[in-house]
Amino acid sequence: MAQKLKVELLQQSVAEAKLKYSDTLKSLEGISEEIHERRLLSRPREPGVGAEKNSSPPQSLNFDLDQCDIVSLV
């Protein structure tokens, strides 16, 4: 009988820990969303980098291949 009571107490403790963990994650998510909103409102987003960057290629790479001389690299 003592083992059954111990198991029930442990199950209750686990259930309480899971509930607390779930509440904590929800709270953390709310904090994260609040920080994200503050950042969006406080300053404009900087230009992206890499694939996000929306710009034309540098002038040195902007040329017509039909007008290029063929040079062997061998």
C-alpha positions as a Python dict, from the first residue, in 0.01 Angstrom:
ca = {
    (1, 'M'): (0, 0, 0),
    (2, 'A'): (285, 241, 75),
    (3, 'Q'): (425, 196, -275),
    (4, 'K'): (87, 273, -433),
    (5, 'L'): (64, 597, -235),
    (6, 'K'): (420, 689, -331),
    (7, 'V'): (344, 628, -700),
    (8, 'E'): (28, 841, -678),
    (9, 'L'): (220, 1124, -511),
    (10, 'L'): (490, 1106, -778),
    (11, 'Q'): (227, 1111, -1054),
    (12, 'Q'): (68, 1417, -896),
    (13, 'S'): (406, 1587, -871),
    (14, 'V'): (476, 1513, -1238),
    (15, 'A'): (136, 1651, -1341),
    (16, 'E'): (197, 1969, -1141),
    (17, 'A'): (545, 2009, -1291),
    (18, 'K'): (406, 1968, -1644),
    (19, 'L'): (141, 2232, -1578),
    (20, 'K'): (397, 2474, -1438),
    (21, 'Y'): (628, 2407, -1734),
    (22, 'S'): (343, 2472, -1979),
    (23, 'D'): (251, 2799, -1804),
    (24, 'T'): (614, 2908, -1805),
    (25, 'L'): (649, 2841, -2178),
    (26, 'K'): (334, 3044, -2249),
    (27, 'S'): (471, 3330, -2043),
    (28, 'L'): (805, 3314, -2222),
    (29, 'E'): (629, 3317, -2559),
    (30, 'G'): (437, 3629, -2455),
    (31, 'I'): (757, 3803, -2346),
    (32, 'S'): (925, 3710, -2674),
    (33, 'E'): (634, 3846, -2880),
    (34, 'E'): (633, 4168, -2677),
    (35, 'I'): (1006, 4220, -2736),
    (36, 'H'): (959, 4153, -3107),
    (37, 'E'): (679, 4411, -3131),
    (38, 'R'): (886, 4671, -2944),
    (39, 'R'): (1175, 4620, -3183),
    (40, 'L'): (948, 4662, -3484),
    (41, 'L'): (799, 4984, -3345),
    (42, 'S'): (1120, 5137, -3215),
    (43, 'R'): (1335, 5118, -3526),
    (44, 'P'): (1296, 5030, -3891),
    (45, 'R'): (1436, 4699, -4001),
    (46, 'E'): (1782, 4713, -4151),
    (47, 'P'): (1834, 4591, -4506),
    (48, 'G'): (1863, 4215, -4533),
    (49, 'V'): (2175, 4025, -4614),
    (50, 'G'): (2235, 3736, -4849),
    (51, 'A'): (1914, 3599, -4996),
    (52, 'E'): (1704, 3866, -4819),
    (53, 'K'): (1894, 4156, -4973),
    (54, 'N'): (1705, 4313, -5260),
    (55, 'S'): (1961, 4484, -5479),
    (56, 'S'): (2110, 4463, -5825),
    (57, 'P'): (2448, 4298, -5883),
    (58, 'P'): (2759, 4518, -5869),
    (59, 'Q'): (2846, 4699, -6191),
    (60, 'S'): (3157, 4484, -6232),
    (61, 'L'): (2929, 4181, -6283),
    (62, 'N'): (2678, 4356, -6508),
    (63, 'F'): (2795, 4291, -6866),
    (64, 'D'): (2679, 4139, -7193),
    (65, 'L'): (2821, 3790, -7242),
    (66, 'D'): (2773, 3809, -7621),
    (67, 'Q'): (3028, 4089, -7636),
    (68, 'C'): (3296, 3920, -7426),
    (69, 'D'): (3617, 3778, -7569),
    (70, 'I'): (3664, 3405, -7519),
    (71, 'V'): (3969, 3341, -7306),
    (72, 'S'): (4096, 2991, -7238),
    (73, 'L'): (4172, 2916, -6879),
    (74, 'V'): (4351, 2591, -6961),
}
